Amino acid sequence: MGGHSAVKLVLVDVDGTLVGKDGVPPCVWPRVEALRAKGVRLSLITGRPGRGETLGYARRLDPTGLHVFESGAVVLALSQDPHGPPATPVHVAALPEEAAQEAIRLARRLGLPLEGYTAQGGFYVEGDSPLLQAHQDLLGLKAEGADLLRLEEPLVRLQVLAGPEAPLGALLDALPPGLTYHVAESPKMPGVRFVSLTKKGVSKLSAARLVAEAYGLSLAECAMVGDGENDLELIRAVGLGVAMGNAPESVKRAAKRVVAPVEACGLGEALDLLG
């Protein structure tokens, strides 16, 4: 297939795009290296925090690039400078304090497992739900138990883990103004919905614009590969939106191309389109 030579930056979602139920298909990394050798930048764009295994994925995609974490609330610049920090925040959008506290109290009233993420890379949980432990195992990170209303560091994101029976509608209907929500899923935790809460207006799309501008590009010169409803607006906004074969129909309809599911190296197929 002919490559899309106008694409200078590829934005790559993590869960269901880069990572399947068995991790990253090995076929992906040679395609990443081939595309980078042609001068194309690659940026991870995920709801996950920029730590642990996820930061390792970002390094393999582009070891000196810009990468988006926390559903757009944090953009990190990676560096290979042995004398400097390995990752530096270049953009941080903290949650409005009152709205965050209201959301924390709401999640508590509904009995929903809750995580809090801070600008300094802190990862905190309330409660002892098995879902919270399973998510730490998925991320390869250990969270700290905390009262999220009493943290001294500013929160950039809250996340509710909603199992199949969770009262998700009651949460979303009562969210305070000042917050935006994004719902995602992971092949590694089937049936669980991850509801990210960020500052109003903060999203993968808002962060992708920042990254593109930093590289002197427009979104028309970017591609986005994703599989979730939280990828939809960005898939629509870029020059080449690519949906994974495991994406819902709404995402596939919005995309210019649909590739194989994550387990069948759909991301590798997408990167081949661009080479």
C-alpha positions in Angstrom: 0.0 0.0 0.0 1.2 3.5 -0.7 2.3 5.5 2.3 0.7 8.7 3.6 3.7 10.9 3.2 1.9 14.0 4.5 1.8 12.4 8.0 4.7 13.7 10.2 3.4 12.7 13.6 1.5 9.5 14.6 -0.4 9.5 17.9 -0.8 6.0 19.4 -3.4 5.0 22.0 -2.3 2.3 24.5 -5.1 -0.1 25.7 -6.7 -1.9 22.8 -4.3 -0.3 20.3 -0.7 -0.8 21.4 -1.5 -3.3 24.2 -3.7 -6.3 23.9 -4.6 -8.9 26.5 -1.1 -10.4 26.1 0.8 -7.1 26.0 2.3 -5.5 23.0 2.4 -7.8 19.9 6.2 -8.1 19.0 5.4 -7.3 15.4 4.8 -3.6 16.4 8.3 -2.6 17.4 10.2 -3.1 14.0 7.4 -1.1 12.3 7.9 1.7 14.9 11.7 1.8 14.2 11.2 1.8 10.5 8.8 4.7 10.6 11.0 6.7 13.0 14.0 6.1 10.6 11.9 7.9 7.9 11.7 11.0 10.2 8.1 10.5 11.4 7.5 11.3 15.1 5.4 9.0 17.3 3.6 10.0 20.5 1.9 7.9 23.0 -1.5 9.3 23.9 -3.2 7.6 26.8 -5.3 7.9 30.0 -2.6 6.0 31.9 0.0 7.8 34.1 3.5 8.5 32.7 5.2 6.0 34.9 6.3 2.4 35.0 5.5 0.1 32.0 3.7 2.9 30.2 6.6 5.3 30.3 8.7 2.4 28.9 6.2 2.1 25.9 6.7 5.9 25.3 10.5 5.5 25.3 10.3 2.7 22.7 7.9 4.8 20.5 10.1 7.9 20.6 12.9 8.2 23.2 13.3 11.9 22.8 9.7 12.8 22.0 6.6 14.4 23.6 4.0 12.0 25.0 0.5 12.5 26.4 -0.7 10.9 29.7 -3.6 11.3 32.1 -6.1 11.7 29.3 -4.4 14.9 28.1 -3.8 16.4 31.5 0.0 15.8 31.4 2.5 16.1 28.4 6.0 14.8 29.1 9.1 15.5 27.1 11.5 12.5 27.2 15.3 12.9 27.2 18.3 10.6 26.9 20.5 13.2 28.6 22.4 11.2 31.4 22.7 14.3 33.5 19.1 15.5 33.3 15.7 14.0 34.3 14.5 11.2 32.0 11.1 13.0 31.6 10.1 16.6 32.1 6.5 17.9 32.3 5.9 20.5 29.6 2.1 20.8 30.2 0.1 20.1 33.3 -3.6 20.8 33.7 -4.7 20.4 37.3 -8.2 19.7 38.4 -10.2 22.6 39.9 -10.0 21.9 43.6 -13.7 22.3 44.5 -14.9 20.3 41.6 -12.4 17.5 42.4 -13.5 17.4 46.0 -17.2 17.2 45.0 -16.4 14.3 42.6 -14.5 12.5 45.3 -17.4 12.8 47.7 -19.8 11.6 44.9 -17.7 8.5 44.2 -17.6 7.7 47.9 -21.4 8.0 48.2 -21.9 5.7 45.2 -19.3 3.2 46.6 -17.2 3.4 43.5 -13.4 2.5 43.6 -11.5 5.7 43.1 -7.9 6.6 42.0 -6.2 10.0 42.2 -3.2 11.1 40.1 -1.0 14.1 40.8 1.2 16.3 38.6 4.3 14.9 40.4 3.5 11.4 39.4 1.7 10.4 42.6 -0.7 7.5 42.3 -3.3 7.2 45.2 -6.3 5.0 45.9 -9.2 5.0 48.2 -10.6 1.6 49.4 -9.6 -2.0 48.9 -11.6 -3.0 45.9 -10.0 -6.0 44.0 -10.4 -3.8 40.9 -7.9 -1.3 42.3 -5.3 -4.0 42.9 -5.9 -5.5 39.4 -5.3 -2.1 37.8 -2.1 -1.6 39.7 -0.9 -5.0 38.4 -1.9 -4.0 34.9 0.1 -0.7 35.2 3.1 -2.3 36.9 2.7 0.4 39.6 2.0 0.3 43.3 -0.5 2.9 44.5 -0.5 4.5 47.9 -3.6 4.4 50.1 -4.7 8.0 50.8 -7.6 10.3 51.7 -7.9 12.0 48.4 -9.5 15.0 50.0 -6.4 15.7 52.1 -3.6 15.4 49.5 -1.1 18.2 49.5 -0.2 17.8 45.8 -2.6 19.0 43.2 -4.6 16.3 41.4 -4.5 16.2 37.6 -6.9 13.3 37.2 -9.4 11.2 39.1 -10.4 7.8 37.9 -13.4 5.7 38.8 -13.2 1.9 38.1 -16.7 0.8 37.2 -17.5 -3.0 37.1 -20.5 -4.2 35.1 -23.0 -3.6 37.9 -21.6 -0.2 38.9 -24.0 2.8 39.0 -22.1 4.7 36.2 -25.1 6.7 35.1 -25.6 8.1 38.6 -22.0 9.2 38.6 -22.0 10.9 35.2 -25.4 12.6 35.8 -24.2 14.2 39.0 -20.6 15.2 38.0 -19.8 18.8 39.0 -19.2 21.4 36.4 -15.6 22.2 35.7 -14.8 18.5 34.9 -14.7 16.5 31.6 -15.1 12.7 31.7 -13.7 10.1 29.3 -14.6 6.4 29.4 -12.1 3.8 28.3 -11.7 0.0 28.5 -8.7 -2.3 28.6 -8.4 -5.8 27.0 -6.5 -6.8 30.2 -9.5 -6.0 32.5 -12.6 -7.0 30.4 -15.9 -5.7 31.6 -14.4 -2.8 33.6 -14.9 0.8 32.5 -12.3 3.4 33.4 -13.9 6.8 33.9 -11.2 9.5 33.8 -12.1 12.9 35.2 -10.0 15.8 34.0 -10.3 19.6 34.0 -13.1 20.8 31.6 -11.7 21.1 28.1 -8.8 18.8 28.7 -8.7 15.7 26.5 -6.6 13.7 24.2 -7.5 16.2 21.4 -6.5 19.3 23.4 -3.1 17.6 24.3 -2.6 16.4 20.7 -2.9 20.0 19.5 -0.2 21.1 21.9 2.2 18.3 20.8 1.6 19.0 17.1 2.2 22.7 17.6 5.4 21.9 19.5 6.6 20.1 16.4 5.5 22.9 14.1 2.6 20.8 12.7 -1.1 21.0 12.2 -3.4 18.2 13.1 -3.9 17.7 9.3 -0.3 16.4 9.3 -1.0 13.9 12.0 -2.4 10.4 12.2 -4.2 8.9 15.2 -4.6 5.2 15.8 -7.1 4.3 18.5 -9.9 1.9 19.5 -12.1 3.7 22.1 -14.8 6.3 22.4 -12.3 8.5 24.1 -10.2 8.5 20.9 -13.2 9.4 18.7 -12.8 13.2 18.5 -9.1 13.0 17.8 -9.6 10.3 15.1 -12.0 12.8 13.5 -9.7 15.8 13.9 -6.5 14.5 12.4 -5.5 14.1 8.7 -5.6 10.3 9.0 -7.8 8.7 11.6 -7.3 4.9 12.0 -9.5 2.6 14.0 -8.5 -0.8 15.3 -10.5 -3.8 14.3 -11.6 -4.2 17.9 -13.0 -0.7 18.1 -16.8 -0.1 18.4 -18.7 0.7 15.2 -19.0 4.4 16.1 -15.2 4.7 16.1 -14.8 2.7 12.9 -17.3 4.9 11.1 -15.4 8.0 12.1 -12.0 6.7 10.9 -10.6 6.9 7.4 -9.1 3.5 7.7 -9.9 0.4 9.8 -7.1 -2.1 10.5 -6.9 -5.6 12.1 -7.6 -6.0 15.9 -4.8 -5.4 18.4 -4.0 -9.1 18.7 -3.6 -9.5 14.9 -1.0 -6.6 14.8 -3.5 -4.0 13.7 -1.2 -1.3 14.9 1.7 -2.7 12.8 -0.7 -2.6 9.8 -1.6 1.0 10.6 2.1 2.0 10.8 2.7 0.2 7.4 0.1 2.5 5.9 2.2 5.5 6.9 5.5 4.1 5.7 
